[in-house]
Amino acid sequence: MNEQQAAEPVKCTYCGKPADPVVKREIHDRTRCQFSNRQVLRTRELPFCSKEHGSNYQMGCEG
Ligand SMILES: [Zn+2]
């Protein structure tokens, strides 16, 4: 009767809701290196609940 869920549900990086199914998307963003004060580009693969939210998050990282 009692089903135990071992793994925590993966949450969408954009909206914070549990993502089912999980859509992975590569996100490119810029961050400033605190030592050289230069901008560095980084790429991360983050989980989302939909492609749309992945795109929205990517847009939020740019500019
Ligand atoms: Zn979402």
N, CA, C, O and the ligand as a Tripos MOL2 file, in Angstrom:
@<TRIPOS>MOLECULE
protein
  253   251    64     0     0
PROTEIN
NO_CHARGES

@<TRIPOS>ATOM
      1 N           0.8200   -1.2050    0.0000 N.3       1 MET1
      2 CA          0.0000    0.0000    0.0000 C.3       1 MET1
      3 C           0.8590    1.2620    0.0000 C.2       1 MET1
      4 O           0.7110    2.1410   -0.8490 O.2       1 MET1
      5 N           1.7450    1.3200    0.9620 N.am      2 ASN2
      6 CA          2.5820    2.5190    1.0450 C.3       2 ASN2
      7 C           3.7570    2.4520    0.0670 C.2       2 ASN2
      8 O           4.7270    1.7190    0.2600 O.2       2 ASN2
      9 N           3.6230    3.2320   -0.9590 N.am      3 GLU3
     10 CA          4.7230    3.2680   -1.9180 C.3       3 GLU3
     11 C           5.7160    4.3320   -1.4930 C.2       3 GLU3
     12 O           5.3820    5.5020   -1.3040 O.2       3 GLU3
     13 N           6.9180    3.8890   -1.3540 N.am      4 GLN4
     14 CA          7.9470    4.8520   -0.9620 C.3       4 GLN4
     15 C           8.6840    5.3450   -2.1860 C.2       4 GLN4
     16 O           9.1340    4.5690   -3.0300 O.2       4 GLN4
     17 N           8.7920    6.6330   -2.2540 N.am      5 GLN5
     18 CA          9.5660    7.2000   -3.3420 C.3       5 GLN5
     19 C          10.9660    7.4900   -2.8390 C.2       5 GLN5
     20 O          11.1880    8.3570   -1.9940 O.2       5 GLN5
     21 N          11.8910    6.7400   -3.3840 N.am      6 ALA6
     22 CA         13.2680    6.8680   -2.9220 C.3       6 ALA6
     23 C          13.8800    8.1780   -3.3970 C.2       6 ALA6
     24 O          14.5360    8.8970   -2.6430 O.2       6 ALA6
     25 N          13.6450    8.4620   -4.6640 N.am      7 ALA7
     26 CA         14.2740    9.6550   -5.2270 C.3       7 ALA7
     27 C          13.3590   10.8610   -5.0690 C.2       7 ALA7
     28 O          12.1430   10.7580   -5.2290 O.2       7 ALA7
     29 N          13.9380   11.9690   -4.7620 N.am      8 GLU8
     30 CA         13.1760   13.2110   -4.7160 C.3       8 GLU8
     31 C          12.8060   13.6110   -6.1360 C.2       8 GLU8
     32 O          13.5890   13.4050   -7.0630 O.2       8 GLU8
     33 N          11.6300   14.1760   -6.3110 N.am      9 PRO9
     34 CA         11.2690   14.6060   -7.6630 C.3       9 PRO9
     35 C          12.1810   15.7410   -8.1200 C.2       9 PRO9
     36 O          12.5280   16.6420   -7.3560 O.2       9 PRO9
     37 N          12.5510   15.6610   -9.3860 N.am     10 VAL10
     38 CA         13.3900   16.7100   -9.9540 C.3      10 VAL10
     39 C          12.5230   17.9260  -10.2050 C.2      10 VAL10
     40 O          11.4400   17.8260  -10.7810 O.2      10 VAL10
     41 N          13.0050   19.0630   -9.7730 N.am     11 LYS11
     42 CA         12.2170   20.2810   -9.9400 C.3      11 LYS11
     43 C          12.6970   21.0910  -11.1310 C.2      11 LYS11
     44 O          13.8870   21.1550  -11.4390 O.2      11 LYS11
     45 N          11.7290   21.7010  -11.7810 N.am     12 CYS12
     46 CA         12.0330   22.5710  -12.9120 C.3      12 CYS12
     47 C          12.8470   23.7690  -12.4180 C.2      12 CYS12
     48 O          12.4850   24.4170  -11.4360 O.2      12 CYS12
     49 N          13.9400   24.0490  -13.1060 N.am     13 THR13
     50 CA         14.8030   25.1530  -12.6950 C.3      13 THR13
     51 C          14.0990   26.4900  -12.8580 C.2      13 THR13
     52 O          14.4140   27.4550  -12.1610 O.2      13 THR13
     53 N          13.1410   26.5440  -13.7840 N.am     14 TYR14
     54 CA         12.4920   27.8090  -14.0920 C.3      14 TYR14
     55 C          11.3310   28.1030  -13.1490 C.2      14 TYR14
     56 O          11.2710   29.1820  -12.5600 O.2      14 TYR14
     57 N          10.4090   27.1540  -13.0000 N.am     15 CYS15
     58 CA          9.2000   27.4420  -12.2290 C.3      15 CYS15
     59 C           9.1950   26.7520  -10.8620 C.2      15 CYS15
     60 O           8.3670   27.0670  -10.0080 O.2      15 CYS15
     61 N          10.1240   25.8090  -10.6600 N.am     16 GLY16
     62 CA         10.2350   25.1830   -9.3480 C.3      16 GLY16
     63 C           9.2500   24.0450   -9.0970 C.2      16 GLY16
     64 O           9.2320   23.4570   -8.0150 O.2      16 GLY16
     65 N           8.4390   23.7440  -10.0930 N.am     17 LYS17
     66 CA          7.4950   22.6380   -9.9310 C.3      17 LYS17
     67 C           8.1740   21.3160  -10.2810 C.2      17 LYS17
     68 O           9.1220   21.2820  -11.0650 O.2      17 LYS17
     69 N           7.6790   20.2350   -9.6930 N.am     18 PRO18
     70 CA          8.2590   18.9310  -10.0410 C.3      18 PRO18
     71 C           8.1320   18.6640  -11.5360 C.2      18 PRO18
     72 O           7.0550   18.8150  -12.1110 O.2      18 PRO18
     73 N           9.2210   18.2750  -12.1500 N.am     19 ALA19
     74 CA          9.2360   18.0520  -13.5900 C.3      19 ALA19
     75 C           9.0130   16.5790  -13.8900 C.2      19 ALA19
     76 O           9.8010   15.7280  -13.4770 O.2      19 ALA19
     77 N           7.9420   16.2810  -14.6070 N.am     20 ASP20
     78 CA          7.6390   14.9080  -14.9720 C.3      20 ASP20
     79 C           6.9500   14.8790  -16.3210 C.2      20 ASP20
     80 O           5.7710   15.2290  -16.3820 O.2      20 ASP20
     81 N           7.5820   14.4950  -17.3790 N.am     21 PRO21
     82 CA          8.9660   14.0240  -17.4270 C.3      21 PRO21
     83 C           9.9620   15.1840  -17.3590 C.2      21 PRO21
     84 O           9.6180   16.3380  -17.6130 O.2      21 PRO21
     85 N          11.1570   14.8570  -17.0230 N.am     22 VAL22
     86 CA         12.2010   15.8770  -16.9310 C.3      22 VAL22
     87 C          12.7550   16.1640  -18.3230 C.2      22 VAL22
     88 O          13.1300   15.2520  -19.0600 O.2      22 VAL22
     89 N          12.7980   17.4360  -18.6620 N.am     23 VAL23
     90 CA         13.3830   17.8650  -19.9310 C.3      23 VAL23
     91 C          14.7040   18.5490  -19.6280 C.2      23 VAL23
     92 O          14.7510   19.5810  -18.9590 O.2      23 VAL23
     93 N          15.7680   17.9580  -20.1300 N.am     24 LYS24
     94 CA         17.0860   18.5570  -19.8880 C.3      24 LYS24
     95 C          17.4230   19.5390  -20.9990 C.2      24 LYS24
     96 O          17.1520   19.3020  -22.1760 O.2      24 LYS24
     97 N          18.0190   20.6390  -20.5870 N.am     25 ARG25
     98 CA         18.4110   21.6250  -21.5890 C.3      25 ARG25
     99 C          19.7410   22.2310  -21.1840 C.2      25 ARG25
    100 O          19.9960   22.4910  -20.0080 O.2      25 ARG25
    101 N          20.5750   22.4490  -22.1750 N.am     26 GLU26
    102 CA         21.8530   23.0990  -21.8930 C.3      26 GLU26
    103 C          21.6360   24.5960  -21.8010 C.2      26 GLU26
    104 O          21.0780   25.2160  -22.7060 O.2      26 GLU26
    105 N          22.0810   25.1610  -20.7060 N.am     27 ILE27
    106 CA         21.9160   26.5930  -20.4770 C.3      27 ILE27
    107 C          23.2880   27.2540  -20.4880 C.2      27 ILE27
    108 O          24.2100   26.8440  -19.7830 O.2      27 ILE27
    109 N          23.3880   28.2830  -21.3040 N.am     28 HIS28
    110 CA         24.6290   29.0480  -21.3540 C.3      28 HIS28
    111 C          24.3910   30.3530  -20.6250 C.2      28 HIS28
    112 O          23.4450   31.0800  -20.9270 O.2      28 HIS28
    113 N          25.2240   30.6400  -19.6930 N.am     29 ASP29
    114 CA         25.1080   31.9530  -19.0660 C.3      29 ASP29
    115 C          26.4960   32.4970  -18.7490 C.2      29 ASP29
    116 O          27.5130   31.8060  -18.8150 O.2      29 ASP29
    117 N          26.4710   33.7550  -18.4060 N.am     30 ARG30
    118 CA         27.7390   34.4090  -18.1120 C.3      30 ARG30
    119 C          27.8060   34.7180  -16.6340 C.2      30 ARG30
    120 O          26.8160   35.0960  -16.0070 O.2      30 ARG30
    121 N          28.9610   34.5510  -16.1120 N.am     31 THR31
    122 CA         29.1620   34.9060  -14.7210 C.3      31 THR31
    123 C          30.4900   35.6370  -14.6230 C.2      31 THR31
    124 O          31.3880   35.4570  -15.4460 O.2      31 THR31
    125 N          30.5860   36.4500  -13.6110 N.am     32 ARG32
    126 CA         31.8090   37.2400  -13.4970 C.3      32 ARG32
    127 C          32.7750   36.5490  -12.5370 C.2      32 ARG32
    128 O          32.4300   36.2180  -11.4030 O.2      32 ARG32
    129 N          33.9700   36.3490  -13.0200 N.am     33 CYS33
    130 CA         34.9880   35.7430  -12.1740 C.3      33 CYS33
    131 C          35.3900   36.7450  -11.1040 C.2      33 CYS33
    132 O          35.7720   37.8770  -11.4030 O.2      33 CYS33
    133 N          35.3010   36.3190   -9.8770 N.am     34 GLN34
    134 CA         35.5350   37.2650   -8.7840 C.3      34 GLN34
    135 C          37.0160   37.6030   -8.6100 C.2      34 GLN34
    136 O          37.3670   38.5520   -7.9080 O.2      34 GLN34
    137 N          37.8730   36.8230   -9.2530 N.am     35 PHE35
    138 CA         39.3080   37.0860   -9.0970 C.3      35 PHE35
    139 C          39.8320   38.0060  -10.1890 C.2      35 PHE35
    140 O          40.5530   38.9670   -9.9190 O.2      35 PHE35
    141 N          39.4560   37.6930  -11.4420 N.am     36 SER36
    142 CA         39.9850   38.4820  -12.5480 C.3      36 SER36
    143 C          39.0110   39.5770  -12.9540 C.2      36 SER36
    144 O          39.3590   40.4730  -13.7230 O.2      36 SER36
    145 N          37.7530   39.4990  -12.4190 N.am     37 ASN37
    146 CA         36.7020   40.4560  -12.7670 C.3      37 ASN37
    147 C          36.3820   40.4240  -14.2500 C.2      37 ASN37
    148 O          35.9500   41.4200  -14.8300 O.2      37 ASN37
    149 N          36.5980   39.2780  -14.8470 N.am     38 ARG38
    150 CA         36.2880   39.0890  -16.2560 C.3      38 ARG38
    151 C          35.0490   38.2210  -16.3800 C.2      38 ARG38
    152 O          34.7590   37.4100  -15.5010 O.2      38 ARG38
    153 N          34.3240   38.3920  -17.4690 N.am     39 GLN39
    154 CA         33.1440   37.5620  -17.6760 C.3      39 GLN39
    155 C          33.5520   36.2240  -18.2710 C.2      39 GLN39
    156 O          34.3400   36.1510  -19.2130 O.2      39 GLN39
    157 N          33.0010   35.1850  -17.7030 N.am     40 VAL40
    158 CA         33.2720   33.8560  -18.2330 C.3      40 VAL40
    159 C          31.9470   33.2100  -18.6210 C.2      40 VAL40
    160 O          30.9280   33.3840  -17.9540 O.2      40 VAL40
    161 N          31.9920   32.4650  -19.7100 N.am     41 LEU41
    162 CA         30.8060   31.7720  -20.1880 C.3      41 LEU41
    163 C          30.8060   30.3610  -19.6300 C.2      41 LEU41
    164 O          31.8160   29.6590  -19.6780 O.2      41 LEU41
    165 N          29.6740   29.9610  -19.1050 N.am     42 ARG42
    166 CA         29.6020   28.6010  -18.6100 C.3      42 ARG42
    167 C          28.3780   27.9040  -19.1790 C.2      42 ARG42
    168 O          27.3870   28.5420  -19.5350 O.2      42 ARG42
    169 N          28.4630   26.6200  -19.2550 N.am     43 THR43
    170 CA         27.3800   25.8050  -19.8020 C.3      43 THR43
    171 C          26.9790   24.7780  -18.7620 C.2      43 THR43
    172 O          27.8130   24.0520  -18.2200 O.2      43 THR43
    173 N          25.7070   24.7380  -18.5010 N.am     44 ARG44
    174 CA         25.2090   23.7460  -17.5470 C.3      44 ARG44
    175 C          24.0000   23.0330  -18.1380 C.2      44 ARG44
    176 O          23.2180   23.6190  -18.8860 O.2      44 ARG44
    177 N          23.8640   21.7880  -17.7980 N.am     45 GLU45
    178 CA         22.6670   21.0690  -18.2110 C.3      45 GLU45
    179 C          21.7090   21.0620  -17.0310 C.2      45 GLU45
    180 O          22.0010   20.4870  -15.9830 O.2      45 GLU45
    181 N          20.5610   21.7070  -17.2120 N.am     46 LEU46
    182 CA         19.6140   21.8610  -16.1120 C.3      46 LEU46
    183 C          18.2840   21.2000  -16.4460 C.2      46 LEU46
    184 O          17.9030   21.1070  -17.6130 O.2      46 LEU46
    185 N          17.5850   20.7430  -15.4180 N.am     47 PRO47
    186 CA         16.2900   20.0840  -15.6390 C.3      47 PRO47
    187 C          15.1370   21.0870  -15.6810 C.2      47 PRO47
    188 O          15.0960   22.0490  -14.9140 O.2      47 PRO47
    189 N          14.2010   20.8350  -16.6020 N.am     48 PHE48
    190 CA         13.0040   21.6660  -16.7150 C.3      48 PHE48
    191 C          11.7880   20.7810  -16.8810 C.2      48 PHE48
    192 O          11.9070   19.5890  -17.1650 O.2      48 PHE48
    193 N          10.5950   21.3830  -16.7000 N.am     49 CYS49
    194 CA          9.3610   20.6090  -16.8690 C.3      49 CYS49
    195 C           8.9260   20.6190  -18.3260 C.2      49 CYS49
    196 O           8.1130   19.7910  -18.7370 O.2      49 CYS49
    197 N           9.4580   21.5450  -19.1050 N.am     50 SER50
    198 CA          9.0910   21.6130  -20.5210 C.3      50 SER50
    199 C          10.1830   22.3580  -21.2820 C.2      50 SER50
    200 O          10.9880   23.0820  -20.6970 O.2      50 SER50
    201 N          10.1910   22.1620  -22.6070 N.am     51 LYS51
    202 CA         11.1570   22.8770  -23.4490 C.3      51 LYS51
    203 C          10.9700   24.3770  -23.3280 C.2      51 LYS51
    204 O          11.9250   25.1540  -23.3390 O.2      51 LYS51
    205 N           9.6970   24.7580  -23.2100 N.am     52 GLU52
    206 CA          9.3680   26.1710  -23.1440 C.3      52 GLU52
    207 C          10.0460   26.8280  -21.9420 C.2      52 GLU52
    208 O          10.6250   27.9080  -22.0570 O.2      52 GLU52
    209 N           9.9670   26.1770  -20.8180 N.am     53 HIS53
    210 CA         10.5720   26.7480  -19.6200 C.3      53 HIS53
    211 C          12.0880   26.7750  -19.7260 C.2      53 HIS53
    212 O          12.7420   27.6610  -19.1750 O.2      53 HIS53
    213 N          12.6380   25.8100  -20.4290 N.am     54 GLY54
    214 CA         14.0720   25.8350  -20.6800 C.3      54 GLY54
    215 C          14.4620   27.0530  -21.4960 C.2      54 GLY54
    216 O          15.4660   27.7110  -21.2240 O.2      54 GLY54
    217 N          13.6400   27.3440  -22.5140 N.am     55 SER55
    218 CA         13.8940   28.5070  -23.3670 C.3      55 SER55
    219 C          13.7380   29.7950  -22.5740 C.2      55 SER55
    220 O          14.5330   30.7240  -22.7180 O.2      55 SER55
    221 N          12.7130   29.8450  -21.7400 N.am     56 ASN56
    222 CA         12.4880   31.0380  -20.9250 C.3      56 ASN56
    223 C          13.6580   31.2770  -19.9860 C.2      56 ASN56
    224 O          14.0950   32.4110  -19.7880 O.2      56 ASN56
    225 N          14.1500   30.2060  -19.4220 N.am     57 TYR57
    226 CA         15.2570   30.3470  -18.4820 C.3      57 TYR57
    227 C          16.5100   30.8250  -19.2100 C.2      57 TYR57
    228 O          17.2480   31.6770  -18.7160 O.2      57 TYR57
    229 N          16.7310   30.2580  -20.3950 N.am     58 GLN58
    230 CA         17.8800   30.6770  -21.1930 C.3      58 GLN58
    231 C          17.7900   32.1550  -21.5320 C.2      58 GLN58
    232 O          18.7930   32.8670  -21.4880 O.2      58 GLN58
    233 N          16.6100   32.6130  -21.8660 N.am     59 MET59
    234 CA         16.4220   34.0260  -22.2000 C.3      59 MET59
    235 C          16.7310   34.9040  -20.9880 C.2      59 MET59
    236 O          17.2990   35.9880  -21.1190 O.2      59 MET59
    237 N          16.3510   34.4210  -19.8220 N.am     60 GLY60
    238 CA         16.6180   35.1710  -18.6050 C.3      60 GLY60
    239 C          18.0960   35.2650  -18.2860 C.2      60 GLY60
    240 O          18.5280   36.1600  -17.5590 O.2      60 GLY60
    241 N          18.8670   34.3420  -18.8300 N.am     61 CYS61
    242 CA         20.3130   34.3310  -18.5810 C.3      61 CYS61
    243 C          21.0410   35.2830  -19.5040 C.2      61 CYS61
    244 O          22.1630   35.7000  -19.2200 O.2      61 CYS61
    245 N          20.4010   35.6260  -20.6130 N.am     62 GLU62
    246 CA         21.0800   36.4750  -21.5760 C.3      62 GLU62
    247 C          20.7590   37.9290  -21.3300 C.2      62 GLU62
    248 O          19.7760   38.2710  -20.6730 O.2      62 GLU62
    249 N          21.6020   38.7690  -21.8660 N.am     63 GLY63
    250 CA         21.3970   40.2090  -21.7520 C.3      63 GLY63
    251 C          21.7890   40.6640  -20.3800 C.2      63 GLY63
    252 O          21.6930   41.8520  -20.0730 O.2      63 GLY63
    253 ZN          8.6810   24.6750  -15.4070 Zn       64 ZN64
@<TRIPOS>BOND
     1     1     2 1
     2     2     3 1
     3     3     4 2
     4     3     5 am
     5     5     6 1
     6     6     7 1
     7     7     8 2
     8     7     9 am
     9     9    10 1
    10    10    11 1
    11    11    12 2
    12    11    13 am
    13    13    14 1
    14    14    15 1
    15    15    16 2
    16    15    17 am
    17    17    18 1
    18    18    19 1
    19    19    20 2
    20    19    21 am
    21    21    22 1
    22    22    23 1
    23    23    24 2
    24    23    25 am
    25    25    26 1
    26    26    27 1
    27    27    28 2
    28    27    29 am
    29    29    30 1
    30    30    31 1
    31    31    32 2
    32    31    33 am
    33    33    34 1
    34    34    35 1
    35    35    36 2
    36    35    37 am
    37    37    38 1
    38    38    39 1
    39    39    40 2
    40    39    41 am
    41    41    42 1
    42    42    43 1
    43    43    44 2
    44    43    45 am
    45    45    46 1
    46    46    47 1
    47    47    48 2
    48    47    49 am
    49    49    50 1
    50    50    51 1
    51    51    52 2
    52    51    53 am
    53    53    54 1
    54    54    55 1
    55    55    56 2
    56    55    57 am
    57    57    58 1
    58    58    59 1
    59    59    60 2
    60    59    61 am
    61    61    62 1
    62    62    63 1
    63    63    64 2
    64    63    65 am
    65    65    66 1
    66    66    67 1
    67    67    68 2
    68    67    69 am
    69    69    70 1
    70    70    71 1
    71    71    72 2
    72    71    73 am
    73    73    74 1
    74    74    75 1
    75    75    76 2
    76    75    77 am
    77    77    78 1
    78    78    79 1
    79    79    80 2
    80    79    81 am
    81    81    82 1
    82    82    83 1
    83    83    84 2
    84    83    85 am
    85    85    86 1
    86    86    87 1
    87    87    88 2
    88    87    89 am
    89    89    90 1
    90    90    91 1
    91    91    92 2
    92    91    93 am
    93    93    94 1
    94    94    95 1
    95    95    96 2
    96    95    97 am
    97    97    98 1
    98    98    99 1
    99    99   100 2
   100    99   101 am
   101   101   102 1
   102   102   103 1
   103   103   104 2
   104   103   105 am
   105   105   106 1
   106   106   107 1
   107   107   108 2
   108   107   109 am
   109   109   110 1
   110   110   111 1
   111   111   112 2
   112   111   113 am
   113   113   114 1
   114   114   115 1
   115   115   116 2
   116   115   117 am
   117   117   118 1
   118   118   119 1
   119   119   120 2
   120   119   121 am
   121   121   122 1
   122   122   123 1
   123   123   124 2
   124   123   125 am
   125   125   126 1
   126   126   127 1
   127   127   128 2
   128   127   129 am
   129   129   130 1
   130   130   131 1
   131   131   132 2
   132   131   133 am
   133   133   134 1
   134   134   135 1
   135   135   136 2
   136   135   137 am
   137   137   138 1
   138   138   139 1
   139   139   140 2
   140   139   141 am
   141   141   142 1
   142   142   143 1
   143   143   144 2
   144   143   145 am
   145   145   146 1
   146   146   147 1
   147   147   148 2
   148   147   149 am
   149   149   150 1
   150   150   151 1
   151   151   152 2
   152   151   153 am
   153   153   154 1
   154   154   155 1
   155   155   156 2
   156   155   157 am
   157   157   158 1
   158   158   159 1
   159   159   160 2
   160   159   161 am
   161   161   162 1
   162   162   163 1
   163   163   164 2
   164   163   165 am
   165   165   166 1
   166   166   167 1
   167   167   168 2
   168   167   169 am
   169   169   170 1
   170   170   171 1
   171   171   172 2
   172   171   173 am
   173   173   174 1
   174   174   175 1
   175   175   176 2
   176   175   177 am
   177   177   178 1
   178   178   179 1
   179   179   180 2
   180   179   181 am
   181   181   182 1
   182   182   183 1
   183   183   184 2
   184   183   185 am
   185   185   186 1
   186   186   187 1
   187   187   188 2
   188   187   189 am
   189   189   190 1
   190   190   191 1
   191   191   192 2
   192   191   193 am
   193   193   194 1
   194   194   195 1
   195   195   196 2
   196   195   197 am
   197   197   198 1
   198   198   199 1
   199   199   200 2
   200   199   201 am
   201   201   202 1
   202   202   203 1
   203   203   204 2
   204   203   205 am
   205   205   206 1
   206   206   207 1
   207   207   208 2
   208   207   209 am
   209   209   210 1
   210   210   211 1
   211   211   212 2
   212   211   213 am
   213   213   214 1
   214   214   215 1
   215   215   216 2
   216   215   217 am
   217   217   218 1
   218   218   219 1
   219   219   220 2
   220   219   221 am
   221   221   222 1
   222   222   223 1
   223   223   224 2
   224   223   225 am
   225   225   226 1
   226   226   227 1
   227   227   228 2
   228   227   229 am
   229   229   230 1
   230   230   231 1
   231   231   232 2
   232   231   233 am
   233   233   234 1
   234   234   235 1
   235   235   236 2
   236   235   237 am
   237   237   238 1
   238   238   239 1
   239   239   240 2
   240   239   241 am
   241   241   242 1
   242   242   243 1
   243   243   244 2
   244   243   245 am
   245   245   246 1
   246   246   247 1
   247   247   248 2
   248   247   249 am
   249   249   250 1
   250   250   251 1
   251   251   252 2
@<TRIPOS>SUBSTRUCTURE
     1 MET1         2 RESIDUE 1 A MET
     2 ASN2         6 RESIDUE 1 A ASN
     3 GLU3        10 RESIDUE 1 A GLU
     4 GLN4        14 RESIDUE 1 A GLN
     5 GLN5        18 RESIDUE 1 A GLN
     6 ALA6        22 RESIDUE 1 A ALA
     7 ALA7        26 RESIDUE 1 A ALA
     8 GLU8        30 RESIDUE 1 A GLU
     9 PRO9        34 RESIDUE 1 A PRO
    10 VAL10       38 RESIDUE 1 A VAL
    11 LYS11       42 RESIDUE 1 A LYS
    12 CYS12       46 RESIDUE 1 A CYS
    13 THR13       50 RESIDUE 1 A THR
    14 TYR14       54 RESIDUE 1 A TYR
    15 CYS15       58 RESIDUE 1 A CYS
    16 GLY16       62 RESIDUE 1 A GLY
    17 LYS17       66 RESIDUE 1 A LYS
    18 PRO18       70 RESIDUE 1 A PRO
    19 ALA19       74 RESIDUE 1 A ALA
    20 ASP20       78 RESIDUE 1 A ASP
    21 PRO21       82 RESIDUE 1 A PRO
    22 VAL22       86 RESIDUE 1 A VAL
    23 VAL23       90 RESIDUE 1 A VAL
    24 LYS24       94 RESIDUE 1 A LYS
    25 ARG25       98 RESIDUE 1 A ARG
    26 GLU26      102 RESIDUE 1 A GLU
    27 ILE27      106 RESIDUE 1 A ILE
    28 HIS28      110 RESIDUE 1 A HIS
    29 ASP29      114 RESIDUE 1 A ASP
    30 ARG30      118 RESIDUE 1 A ARG
    31 THR31      122 RESIDUE 1 A THR
    32 ARG32      126 RESIDUE 1 A ARG
    33 CYS33      130 RESIDUE 1 A CYS
    34 GLN34      134 RESIDUE 1 A GLN
    35 PHE35      138 RESIDUE 1 A PHE
    36 SER36      142 RESIDUE 1 A SER
    37 ASN37      146 RESIDUE 1 A ASN
    38 ARG38      150 RESIDUE 1 A ARG
    39 GLN39      154 RESIDUE 1 A GLN
    40 VAL40      158 RESIDUE 1 A VAL
    41 LEU41      162 RESIDUE 1 A LEU
    42 ARG42      166 RESIDUE 1 A ARG
    43 THR43      170 RESIDUE 1 A THR
    44 ARG44      174 RESIDUE 1 A ARG
    45 GLU45      178 RESIDUE 1 A GLU
    46 LEU46      182 RESIDUE 1 A LEU
    47 PRO47      186 RESIDUE 1 A PRO
    48 PHE48      190 RESIDUE 1 A PHE
    49 CYS49      194 RESIDUE 1 A CYS
    50 SER50      198 RESIDUE 1 A SER
    51 LYS51      202 RESIDUE 1 A LYS
    52 GLU52      206 RESIDUE 1 A GLU
    53 HIS53      210 RESIDUE 1 A HIS
    54 GLY54      214 RESIDUE 1 A GLY
    55 SER55      218 RESIDUE 1 A SER
    56 ASN56      222 RESIDUE 1 A ASN
    57 TYR57      226 RESIDUE 1 A TYR
    58 GLN58      230 RESIDUE 1 A GLN
    59 MET59      234 RESIDUE 1 A MET
    60 GLY60      238 RESIDUE 1 A GLY
    61 CYS61      242 RESIDUE 1 A CYS
    62 GLU62      246 RESIDUE 1 A GLU
    63 GLY63      250 RESIDUE 1 A GLY
    64 ZN64       253 GROUP 0 **** ****
